[in-house]
């Protein structure tokens, strides 16, 4: 009958095993389950806080990107304004330089015209004197006598002036 004792069901063994199981359950629950549950909750909270921090950092990065883009646009607008202003200043300076050059060129042309007119008048005067002198010499030889130069010059001048008046009209 010994074999039966090995196979037989012992109620005390079952109760002790169940009590052992319950005690182990409470011990595991108290010392293992609660700390593990607390550690998992802490980890979950840490992960969630890191996700929140990442979301905040992403939002801040987007905000900074928008500010940067806005600053870039403003800088582009300012650069365009500076370029336009510099272009306008350069154009106005160029126009001033051209205007000054035109004024100087007109002055040079006017001075050249006056000088040419003065030279023409000098040449005309010289030619008149030459004609008077030649005429006086010719008339003197023709008359073989001394003609009064002043009378002769006045006569030739009136003759030349009458030619000028006829030629200019």
C-alpha positions as CSV (number, residue, x, y, z in Angstrom):
1,X,0.0,0.0,0.0
2,X,2.7,2.2,-0.2
3,X,2.1,3.0,-3.7
4,X,-1.2,4.4,-2.8
5,X,0.3,6.9,-0.4
6,X,2.3,8.4,-3.1
7,X,-0.7,8.8,-5.4
8,X,-3.2,9.7,-2.7
9,X,-4.6,13.1,-2.2
10,X,-3.7,14.7,1.0
11,X,-5.9,17.5,2.0
12,X,-3.4,19.1,4.4
13,X,-0.9,19.2,1.6
14,X,-3.3,20.9,-0.6
15,X,-4.3,23.5,2.0
16,X,-0.7,24.2,2.9
17,X,0.2,24.5,-0.8
18,X,-2.8,26.9,-1.3
19,X,-1.8,28.9,1.8
20,X,1.7,28.9,0.5
21,X,0.4,30.2,-2.8
22,X,-1.7,32.9,-1.2
23,X,1.2,34.0,1.0
24,X,3.5,34.1,-2.1
25,X,0.8,36.1,-4.0
26,X,0.6,38.7,-1.3
27,X,4.3,38.9,-0.9
28,X,4.8,39.2,-4.6
29,X,2.0,41.8,-4.7
30,X,3.5,43.8,-1.8
31,X,7.2,43.6,-2.7
32,X,7.3,42.9,-6.4
33,X,4.1,44.0,-8.2
34,X,3.7,47.4,-6.5
35,X,7.3,48.5,-7.0
36,X,7.4,47.2,-10.6
37,X,4.0,48.9,-11.2
38,X,5.4,52.1,-9.7
39,X,8.6,51.8,-11.8
40,X,6.6,51.3,-15.0
41,X,4.4,54.3,-14.1
42,X,7.5,56.5,-13.4
43,X,9.0,55.4,-16.7
44,X,5.8,56.1,-18.5
45,X,5.7,59.5,-16.9
46,X,9.3,60.2,-17.8
47,X,8.7,59.1,-21.4
48,X,5.5,61.2,-21.6
49,X,7.4,64.2,-20.2
50,X,10.1,63.7,-22.8
51,X,7.4,63.5,-25.5
52,X,5.9,66.7,-24.2
53,X,9.4,68.4,-24.1
54,X,10.0,67.2,-27.7
55,X,6.6,68.5,-28.8
56,X,7.4,71.9,-27.1
57,X,10.8,71.9,-28.7
58,X,9.3,71.1,-32.1
59,X,6.7,73.9,-31.6
60,X,9.4,76.3,-30.6
61,X,11.6,75.3,-33.6
62,X,8.6,75.9,-35.9
63,X,8.1,79.3,-34.3
64,X,11.8,80.1,-34.6
65,X,11.7,78.9,-38.2
66,X,8.7,81.2,-38.9
67,X,10.5,84.1,-37.2
68,X,13.6,83.3,-39.2
69,X,11.7,83.2,-42.4
70,X,10.0,86.5,-41.5
71,X,13.4,88.0,-40.7
72,X,14.8,86.8,-44.0
73,X,11.8,88.3,-45.8
74,X,12.4,91.6,-44.0
75,X,16.1,91.5,-44.8
76,X,15.3,90.8,-48.4
77,X,12.9,93.8,-48.5
78,X,15.5,96.0,-46.8
79,X,18.2,94.8,-49.2
80,X,15.9,95.5,-52.1
81,X,15.3,99.0,-50.7
82,X,19.0,99.6,-50.2
83,X,19.7,98.5,-53.7
84,X,16.9,100.6,-55.1
85,X,18.1,103.6,-53.0
86,X,21.7,103.1,-54.2
87,X,20.5,102.8,-57.8
88,X,18.5,106.0,-57.5
89,X,21.5,107.8,-56.0
90,X,23.8,106.5,-58.7
91,X,21.3,107.6,-61.4
92,X,20.9,111.0,-59.9
93,X,24.7,111.4,-59.6
94,X,25.1,110.2,-63.2
95,X,22.4,112.7,-64.3
96,X,24.2,115.5,-62.3
97,X,27.5,114.6,-63.9
98,X,26.0,114.5,-67.4
99,X,24.2,117.8,-66.7
100,X,27.5,119.4,-65.5
101,X,29.3,118.0,-68.5
102,X,26.6,119.4,-70.8
103,X,26.9,122.8,-69.1
104,X,30.7,122.7,-69.4
105,X,30.5,121.6,-73.1
106,X,28.0,124.3,-73.8
107,X,30.3,126.8,-72.1
108,X,33.3,125.5,-74.2
109,X,31.3,125.7,-77.4
110,X,30.1,129.2,-76.5
111,X,33.6,130.3,-75.7
112,X,34.9,128.8,-79.0
113,X,32.1,130.6,-80.9
114,X,33.0,133.9,-79.2
115,X,36.7,133.3,-79.9
116,X,35.9,132.4,-83.5
117,X,33.8,135.6,-83.8
118,X,36.6,137.6,-82.3
119,X,39.2,136.0,-84.6
120,X,36.8,136.7,-87.6
121,X,36.5,140.3,-86.5
122,X,40.2,140.6,-86.1
123,X,40.8,139.1,-89.5
124,X,38.2,141.4,-91.1
125,X,39.8,144.3,-89.4
126,X,43.2,143.2,-90.6
127,X,42.0,142.7,-94.2
128,X,40.4,146.2,-94.1
129,X,43.7,147.7,-93.0
130,X,45.5,145.7,-95.6
131,X,43.1,146.9,-98.3
132,X,43.5,150.5,-97.1
133,X,47.2,150.2,-97.2
134,X,47.3,148.5,-100.6
135,X,44.8,151.0,-102.0
136,X,46.7,153.9,-100.6
137,X,49.9,152.6,-102.2
138,X,48.2,152.0,-105.5
139,X,46.5,155.3,-105.5
140,X,49.8,157.0,-104.6
141,X,51.6,155.4,-107.4
142,X,48.7,156.2,-109.8
143,X,48.6,159.8,-108.8
144,X,52.3,159.9,-108.2
145,X,51.7,162.2,-105.5
146,X,51.2,161.9,-101.8
147,X,47.7,161.3,-100.9
148,X,46.6,162.1,-97.4
149,X,46.4,158.7,-95.7
150,X,43.6,159.6,-93.4
151,X,41.3,160.9,-96.1
152,X,42.1,157.9,-98.2
153,X,41.5,155.5,-95.3
154,X,38.1,157.2,-94.6
155,X,37.1,156.8,-98.2
156,X,38.1,153.2,-98.4
157,X,36.4,152.4,-95.0
158,X,33.1,153.9,-96.3
159,X,33.5,151.9,-99.5
160,X,34.1,148.6,-97.5
161,X,31.2,149.4,-95.2
162,X,28.9,149.9,-98.1
163,X,30.1,146.5,-99.5
164,X,29.5,144.9,-96.1
165,X,26.0,146.4,-95.9
166,X,25.2,145.1,-99.3
167,X,26.7,141.7,-98.7
168,X,25.1,141.2,-95.2
169,X,21.6,142.3,-96.4
